[in-house]
Amino acid sequence: MYYQGEGEGVFTTNAGSRFRIAGISNAAAGVVLTCRASPDRRYTLQTRTNLLRGSWQDVPGRTAVYAGSDPAVLRDTNGVARRYYRVGVALP
């Protein structure tokens, strides 16, 4: 998992609002990523099938997601056998 921050103020010294992956699971319904979230940030789940080549693609419906609660839950229900993920964090 890779963390990508964008924009001024994304990084914080407040330990309570730091981005943190809490869990990731692969179930029949797809990949579920749970992360500690801040309500004043947007989260984008991205994926690609080759870690070394190709461009990162936004997971449809998982772009600029506001964290309505902590933890935030991001899902990828596009059944592909093998994928790599990263999460982008940005200010609204």
C-alpha positions in Angstrom: 0.0 0.0 0.0 1.3 3.4 -0.9 0.2 6.7 0.6 0.2 9.7 -1.7 -0.6 13.2 -0.3 -1.4 16.2 -2.4 -1.8 19.8 -1.6 -0.7 22.1 1.2 -1.8 21.1 4.7 -2.3 17.4 3.9 0.5 16.4 6.3 -0.3 17.2 9.9 1.3 17.1 13.3 -2.0 16.2 14.9 -1.6 12.5 15.7 -5.4 12.1 15.8 -5.8 13.1 12.2 -3.0 11.2 10.6 -3.7 8.9 7.7 -3.2 5.2 8.7 -4.2 2.0 7.0 -6.2 0.0 9.6 -6.9 -3.1 7.5 -7.2 -4.6 4.1 -9.1 -7.8 3.1 -10.0 -9.7 0.0 -13.5 -11.2 0.2 -15.9 -12.5 -2.4 -17.5 -9.0 -2.7 -14.1 -7.5 -3.5 -11.2 -5.8 -1.8 -12.1 -3.7 1.3 -9.6 -1.2 2.6 -10.2 0.4 6.0 -8.2 3.5 7.0 -8.1 6.0 9.8 -9.6 9.1 8.3 -10.0 12.8 8.8 -13.4 14.3 7.9 -11.7 17.3 6.2 -9.8 15.2 3.6 -10.7 13.5 0.4 -9.5 9.9 -0.3 -9.0 8.3 -3.7 -8.4 4.6 -4.1 -6.2 3.8 -7.1 -5.0 0.5 -8.6 -2.9 -1.1 -11.3 -2.1 -4.7 -12.3 1.7 -4.2 -12.6 3.6 -2.6 -9.7 6.5 -1.5 -11.9 4.8 -0.5 -15.2 1.7 1.3 -16.2 -0.3 4.2 -14.9 -2.4 4.2 -11.7 -6.1 4.2 -12.4 -8.8 5.5 -10.1 -11.2 2.8 -8.9 -14.6 3.8 -10.3 -16.7 5.4 -7.6 -13.8 5.7 -5.2 -12.5 9.2 -6.3 -12.4 12.1 -3.9 -14.4 10.2 -1.2 -15.1 12.2 1.9 -14.6 10.3 5.1 -18.0 10.5 6.8 -16.8 8.5 9.7 -13.6 7.1 11.2 -12.5 4.6 10.0 -13.2 5.3 6.3 -14.0 2.2 4.1 -12.9 2.1 0.5 -14.0 -0.9 -1.7 -13.0 -2.2 -5.0 -15.7 -4.6 -6.4 -14.2 -4.9 -9.9 -13.1 -8.5 -9.6 -9.6 -8.7 -11.0 -7.4 -11.6 -9.7 -4.3 -9.5 -8.9 -4.0 -5.8 -8.3 -1.9 -3.3 -6.4 -3.4 -0.4 -4.5 -2.6 3.1 -3.3 -4.6 5.8 -1.6 -4.4 9.4 -2.4 -5.2 12.0 0.3 -6.1 15.6 -0.6 -7.7 18.7 0.9 -11.3 19.4 -0.4 
